[in-house]
Amino acid sequence: MASVVLVTPTSAPAIASPHPPVPWPIVLYAALGITDYGFTLAAFVHGAREANPALKWFADHGLFEFAKLSLTLLVCCVAAYIWKAPVTKRAMVVGNVLMGGVVVYHVAMMLSRAGFPAM
């Protein structure tokens, strides 16, 4: 009579990533930037124009999508690269507050009676 031996794999030690996870303020900035991008495109459909003078030039020349996404990615990459500098954390908090305000503005315009064209 043969006996059955049940072999279970031993738990392997956890391998630590050589890179720390992306800090949450950078992730939040990226999420707010993409949200702003989506709301802005929806506003364009309803006849609104870009209020940010720096991005307005890009929007007028058909390069808004490229510029908005590129600048958001650039800010996130630079912030991740210099994250250990104390000024970076404060700058990201200020940036997140400002971007949060922009997203709240978009939502308020959507919910208002005037809608996007009043932007």
Secondary structure, 3 states (H helix, E strand, C coil): CCCCCCCCCCCCCCCCCCCCCCCHHHHHHHHHHHHHHHHHHHHHHCCCCCCCHHHHHHHHCCCHHHHHHHHHHHHHHHHHHCCCCHHHHHHHHHHHHHHHHHHHHHHHHHHCCCCHHHC
